[in-house]
Amino acid sequence: MPMDRLSTVLQAHVAGLEKAGTAKGAGHVVVAVKLPAGDRGARFLLQGQGDEEIRTQVNADHTEADIDHVLDLPSRYKAQHPD
């Protein structure tokens, strides 16, 4: 499909989602990770949100593998983005 036609089709699709009330709102971009410290777990800082951050929580539906994966993410981020 040519790009100009694709753009028209996508715009119509998004307009339909907005009309139905099911379009996704603007998202936030994670720009940094604060590693766990003291009694605070890992936190994810959001672009353009000042001091706002995403906290993480664990519930009974999470498996041990889920938790291990999430706990490993800050270390992997830090290795890829040294200060």
C-alpha positions as MATLAB code, in Angstrom:
seq = 'MPMDRLSTVLQAHVAGLEKAGTAKGAGHVVVAVKLPAGDRGARFLLQGQGDEEIRTQVNADHTEADIDHVLDLPSRYKAQHPD';
ca = [
       0.000    0.000    0.000;
       1.464    3.421   -0.890;
       2.388    5.640    2.077;
      -0.188    8.325    1.260;
      -2.967    5.729    1.192;
      -1.656    4.108    4.395;
      -1.701    7.485    6.127;
      -5.327    8.053    5.078;
      -6.374    4.584    6.236;
      -4.611    4.985    9.596;
      -6.117    8.434   10.184;
      -9.588    7.036    9.510;
      -8.933    4.110   11.859;
      -7.731    6.394   14.676;
     -10.731    8.703   14.133;
     -12.986    5.664   14.540;
     -11.236    4.688   17.786;
     -11.573    8.232   19.116;
     -15.277    8.351   18.203;
     -15.825    5.024   19.992;
     -13.881    6.269   23.035;
     -11.319    3.483   22.753;
      -8.293    5.423   21.464;
      -5.232    5.244   23.693;
      -4.198    8.535   25.257;
      -0.742   10.040   25.064;
       1.907    7.849   26.665;
       4.908    8.612   28.800;
       8.517    7.711   28.091;
      10.705    6.174   30.803;
      13.957    8.165   30.789;
      15.769    6.745   33.811;
      15.626    4.014   36.388;
      16.314    4.553   40.089;
      17.752    1.359   41.475;
      16.304   -0.106   44.677;
      17.683    1.577   47.787;
      16.801    1.097   51.426;
      13.148    0.195   51.755;
      12.244    1.590   48.308;
      12.089   -0.628   45.248;
      13.080    0.266   41.707;
      11.388    3.369   40.313;
      11.068    4.515   36.714;
      11.265    8.264   35.966;
       9.005    9.647   33.242;
       9.959   12.232   30.625;
       8.396   15.626   31.244;
       6.727   14.575   34.490;
       9.011   16.301   37.025;
       9.337   14.097   40.077;
       6.614   11.674   38.988;
       7.669    8.068   38.730;
       6.272    4.611   38.208;
       6.369    2.384   41.256;
       6.365   -1.360   41.013;
       4.136   -3.737   42.958;
       3.968   -7.482   43.383;
       0.831   -9.532   43.886;
      -0.073  -13.197   44.228;
      -0.474  -13.642   40.451;
       3.223  -12.948   39.827;
       5.431  -15.986   39.524;
       8.939  -16.188   40.922;
      10.221  -15.923   37.324;
       8.163  -12.706   36.841;
       9.696  -11.172   39.953;
      13.233  -12.256   39.036;
      12.779  -10.725   35.584;
      11.573   -7.380   36.940;
      14.266   -7.257   39.612;
      16.900   -7.812   36.932;
      15.675   -4.922   34.736;
      17.296   -2.043   36.671;
      20.689   -3.773   36.607;
      20.384   -4.429   32.879;
      19.349   -0.810   32.308;
      22.274    0.460   34.402;
      24.715   -1.724   32.416;
      23.398   -0.306   29.136;
      23.173    3.304   30.380;
      26.111    4.039   32.675;
      26.002    7.441   34.394;
];
